Amino acid sequence: MPTRSSPIASDLAIRLEAVGKQYRIGRVRPGYYSLRETLADSVMRPVRALRERRNGHQAVDAGEDVIWALRDVSFDVRQGEVIGLIGRNGGGKSTLLKILARITAPTTGRAGVRGRVGSLLEVGTGFHPDLSGRDNVFLAGAVLGMRRAEIARKFDQIVEFAGVEQFIETPVKRYSSGMYLRLAFAVAAHLEPEILLVDEVLAVGDAEFQRRCLGKLQSVGNLGRTVLFVSHNMAAVLRLCPRAVYLDHGRVVADGPAADVVGAYLDAGLEVGGERRWPEPRKAPGDDVVRLRAVRVVGPDGQPTTSVDIQQPFTIEIEYWNLKDREPLVATAVIRDAHGQDLFSSRDNLEPQWGNRPRPAGLYRSVCTIPGNFLNSGRITVDAAVSHRDLTVWHVWEQSAIAFDVVDTGGVRGDYQGPWAGAIRPYLHWVTRLEEPAAELVTAGQSIDGASR
């Protein structure tokens, strides 16, 4: 029978044993029952429970509109480990953190936790909207089991990190979402729980705040605390986490060194290849201003491709419908490597015909040319986006819209066949000159190998 927790070894912070979480969906219950239905249900309830315990998942599934958010998830986390949880949306990552945070109980299996747990699962989780920022800091600490004196020692650091000094006595219901987030993260990270659970809420912060948060998470891990970090930012996962767990459709697909697991995740997500098309505007990504029609990588022969020669130029094309007349739009391509690290981005804001000009309604194709001998070999992904000219509004941003391989055919390698470090491999101009003949070195009293004569 599923339990909320179980005893675990002293060197473990978390132990998950065949954890499953089931939700019933798509069923609207009537507002009332007749006396006969109520009596019948009370008689059959113990029978259904016994059947479920005997037959496990199958009995629960039979005849029910259900979905398994997690299924048979098992792994251990040692004290002091920093682990990244990765996977597509709906893979079960957030559900797993909610089980560990005791927000919900597993349907099957056991989830054992040793230590005080701090969590940042949603913006401001656990905050009382009518209390001030100060009161919520002390409330959150009390929930973690901390003494008031402990919280008071950390209070100034929390407020400084969050940058809400001016509003600390204001009820948090009047905070902006950014202020709410900053204070919530500062509380979770500074009150020193043994285990810190962090979901993808950092994605709503600005770039500077994300940088500070990642730095704080890194320092928390360096202090020997256990961190479970959910993110779609693979570069952040690789920076913070020596180990990663990849969840897909509620199951563990891979568990091991972060670089290997991230590679498996990215490879699994790139079946789309070198071209994506959306023939119907109403079903295409976007909003009421812009809808994507196609994104593709095109080789020198003018055809879409899934691989390009490292020495040959190629193009990235973004087709989109502009649905509003005279919109000042900009198309953007974001290029990433196999680990999800941003290599560069490029926009058509300097394009001679339409750059920085309002664009009449219609179908557009923005083409970006990438020269040969520029990218290093390996897997490349492209995000395709279209925004307002000043980047204040992003009408569409399709992550990992396409993917392709840069195939190593030589180029700048010459006779060297070993690994080539870096994300780019440009063919740069070099000049080598003989400044001083060997005879002159010898004459000057210096041997060729640099030893004194």
N, C-alpha and C positions, 0 to 999 in steps of 0.2 A: 504494500500500500504506500502511495507517495507520502513523503514527509518533507517538512520545510528544511530540516537540517539533520546532520548526523555527525558523530564524533570523527575527527580527522587527526592525522599524525601531527606531532608538535612542530615539524619543519614545514608544514603546509599552511597556506593561508586560505586556499579554496580547494574543495574536492567536489567534482560533479560526477555523479554516477547514473548513467542512463536517464538523464533528465529530459522530460517531455512536457510541453505545454500545449493544451488544446483549448480552442475557442469555438463556441457554437455560433453560427452565423446565419443570416438570411431568414430568421424566423421571428415573427411578431407574435407575442403571446397575447391572448385575449385579456380584456380588462377585468373579467371576473369569471369564476367557475361556479357551476352548479354544485349543490351539496353532494350529489352522486359522484361527480368528477373528482371532487376534493377527497372523498373517502376512498375512491378507487386508487387515486394517486398515492395516498398515504400507505395503502396496503402494498402496492407494487414497488415503492421506493426501495425498501430493503432488498427485494429480489433483484432489482436492477443493479444495485451497488454490489451485491455478491457476485452477479454475473460478470461485472466489469473487473472485479478483483481476480476472478478465476481466469478470464480470457484475455485480460490486458487490453491492448489497443483495439483489437478487432471488435470486441463487444461494444466499445464506446462508439466506434465508427458506424456500426451497423444501424441503418435507418436514421442517422442523424445528419444534419447540415453542420459539419464541423470542419475546422482547419487546424492543422498541427503547426504552430509557430516554431516549435522545437521538437526534435525527435531523436531520442537515444544519444544525447550529448554527454560525452564523458571526457574529462581531462582534469589534471591537477595543476595548481598554481602554487609554487613555493613562495615562502615569505621573501619579500624583497624583489620579486620578479616584476618586470614591466612588460606587459603583453598587449599587443594590438589585436583587436577584433575587427576583421574586415569582411566584406561581402557586399552583395547588391542590396538595394532597398528591399525589405521584406524577408531578408535571409534569417532573421531571428536574433540579431545582435542586441537590439534594445530590449527585447523580451528577456534575454538571458540576464542582462544587467538588472532588470526589475526584479527578477527572482532573487538575485544575489543581494539586492537592496531590501528585500522583504516587502516589496510593494505588492507582489503577487506570489502565489504559491505554485510549485510545479504540479502538473497533473499526474505525472509518473516520475519515478526516480527520486534521487536524493541530492540536495545541494547543501554541502557543509561549508561553513565560513568560520574562521578563527580570527578574531580581532574586531576592532571598532571600524565600522564602514561609513565612509563619507561618499556622497554621490552627487553628481551633477548630470541628471538625466534629462531635464527639461529646464527651460529658462525659469529660474526662481522657484524650483520645486521646493515645497516646504515653507515658503515665505507666507506670512499672513498679510494680505493687502492693506489692512487698516493700521498695521503697526509701522512705526518708523524704521528706517534702515538700521539705526542703533539697536532697537528692540529685536529686530529679526536676526541680527548677528548673535545676540545673546541667546535668543530662542533656538537658533540652529545649533549652537554649541551645547545647550542643555540637552537637546535631542540626542546628540552624540555622546552624552554622559560626561561632559566636561564640567569642571567646577567654574564658578563665576570668575575666580581669580585667574584661572588659566585663560579664559576667554579675554579678560581685560588686558592681559599681557600681550595678546596678539591683536587687540582691537585697532591700534593705530596703524599697524602694518596692513591690515585688511582694508581699512578705509583709504589709505594711500594708494594701494595697488588698484583698488576699484575706481579711484578718482572721483569719489562722490562726497568729498568733505563738505561741500556747500549744502548738500541735500541730506545729510545723514539723519537729521531730525524730522525729515519729511516722510509721510506715509508712502510706502513703496508702490502703492497703486497709482501714484502720480509720476513715477519714474518712466522714462522712455525704456523701450525694450533693451537698448544698449546699456543703460545704467543698471537695469535689472540684472542683465547677464553679468556685467562686470562684478557687481556685488555678490551675486550667487557663486561665481567661480572663485572669487577671493575668499569667501567663507569656506567653501569646500576644500580649497587647497591649503589654507593657512591654519585650520583648526586641527591639523595633525592626526587624521585618522590613520589606523594601521593599513587600511585598504581604501583606495580611492577609485571610484567608478566614474568615468567621464564619457558621456555620449557626444554625438556630433553637434552639440549646441554651439561649439566654438565657431561653426561656419557662419553664424550671423554677426559675428564681431568684425570690426574693421581690421585692416592688415596689421597695424601697430599692436592692437590688442591681441590678435592671434599670436604674434611673435612673442609678446610678453607671457601669454598663457603657456605656450610651448616651452619657453625657458623655465617657467615655474614648474611645469610637469617634469621636466628633465631634472631639476634640482630635487624635487620630491622623490623621484626614483633613485637619485644618487644617495639620498639619506637612508636608503634601505627599506622604504615603504613599498607596499604592493600596489601596482597601478594596472587597471584594465581600461584601455583607451580605444574607444570606437571612433573610427574616422574613415572618410573616403579620400583623404589626402595621403596618398601613399608615401610621399616624401616625408611627411611628418611621422608616419608610422616607422619608416626606416631610420629616421633620426632618433626617435625616442625608444624604440622597442627592439631588443635583441631577438625576441620571439614573437610570432604572430599565429593566430588561429583564424582560419577561413571558414565561414559559415555560409551555406547555400541551401535554400529551401529547408531551413531548420536543422540541418545536419552538418557535422564537422567534415569538411572536404580535405583540409590540410592543416597540419600542426607541426611547427618546427622553426628553424631559423627564419627571421623576418624576410630576408632577401629571397629565399626560396619560395616562401608562401605568397609573398606579393607577386612574384613572377608567375606562379600558378594562377592566381586570381586574375591578373591582367591578361594572361593567355586565354583564360576561359571566357573573358568578356569581349574578345576581339573577333568573334566569328563573323562580325559584320563586314570585314574585309575592306576593300578600297573604295566602295561606293555605297551610299545610302540614298534612297529615293522615297519621296512622299507624294504620290500623284494627285491626291485630293487635298486642297487647302484646309478644309474643315477638319481633317484628321491629322494634319501636319503639326509639328511643334511650333509654338509661337503664341501670339496674342492677337488682338484686334487690329494691330498695325502691321505686323510682319509674320509671315509663315514660311518655314523652310520648304523648299522643293527638292533639293538634292545637295549632297556633299560628296566629292570624289577626289581621288588622286589620279592624275593623268600622266602617262609616260610620254616619251618623245614621239611615239607613233600616234598620239592623239587619242588613245584608248584608255579607259579606266584600268587600273592595275592594282595588284596587291603587293608588288615588289618593284623597287627601282634600283637601277645600277648606281653605285656610289659615285661613279664618275660622270653620270649624265644628269642634265637638268630635268626637272619635272614641274608640274603645276598642281596646285590645290584649288579646286573650284567650289564656290558656295553659290547656289541658286536659291532665290527667295522671292516671294510675292510681297511687294509693297502695296498694302491695301488702302493707305490713306494718301491723298494727293499732297505733294509738296513737303514730304517728310524729310528732314535732314538726317540721313541714316549713315551708319558706318558698319561695314562688314569686318569681322575679326576672325583670324585663325590662331589658335593657341596650340603650339607644338610641344609634346611631352615625350620623354623617353620611356623605356620599359618599366621603370620604377615609379612612374607617375610624376617625375620631376619636370617642372616647367623648363624648357630649353629657351624658347623665345615666343613672342607673339607678334603678329603683324596685322596692320589695318589698311584699308583702302582710302584713308583720309587724304592722301596726296595723289590719288589717281587723277589724271589731268582733266577728264571730262566731268566727273561727278563728285570728286573730292571736295568736301566743305560746301556743297551746294544742295539745296532742297531737291528731292527726287520725285518726279511725277509718279503717280500710281502705275504699277505694271510689274512685269517679271524681270528680275535682274540676275546677272551672272557676274560675280566678282572672282577674278582669277589672280592668284598669287604665284609667282615663279620662284622656285628654289633652285639655285645654281648647283651644278655638279661639284664634287669634291668640297662639300660644305658640311653635311651631316656625317657623323660616325655611323658605322654599321650597327644594325640591331633593329628592334621593334619600335615603331613610332606611332603615337596616337595623336589625333587632331580633334580639338573642340571647335565647333563652328558657332559663331554668335553674330547677331546683328543688334545694334544699339542705336540710341539717339546719338547725334554727332558729338555732344559733350560728355557722353558716357554716363549721364545721370539715370537713364532708363535702359535696361537691357530687355529688348522685346523677345529675344529667344537666345538661349545658350544650350546647345546640345553637346553634353559631355561625351567624350570618346565617340564622336560621330562616325569616324572612320579610323582604320588602322592599316599600316603597311610595313613592310620590311625593307630596310636599306641593305642591299646585298654587296658584300665586299668583293670587288673585282680588281683591287690594286690601288690605282690612283697614286696617292702620295707615298704609299708603302715602299716602293722600290723593291729591293731584295729582302727587306726586313719582314718577317712573317709572324712576329710575336704579337701579344696584345697591345692595343693602342688606347691609351687612357683618354678620358674626356668624352663629352657629349657631341662635340663637333670635330671635324677633321678637315679644316680648310687647306686649300692649295695656296700657300703664301709664297711671296717672292723672297728668295734668299740670294745673297751675294757673298762669295767667299774669295778673299784675296790673299796672296802670299806677301806678307809685309816685310819679312826678313829671312833671306835664305839661310840654310843651315850653316854654310861656310862662314857667314858673318857672325853667327852665334859662337862657333868654335874660335874664331879670331878674337872675339870679345872675351875669351876665357871661360866659356860656358859650354859644357857638353850637351849633346842633343837631348839626353834624358834629364837635364837640369842639374846634374851633380857638378860640384866645383872641380876644376882641374887642378 
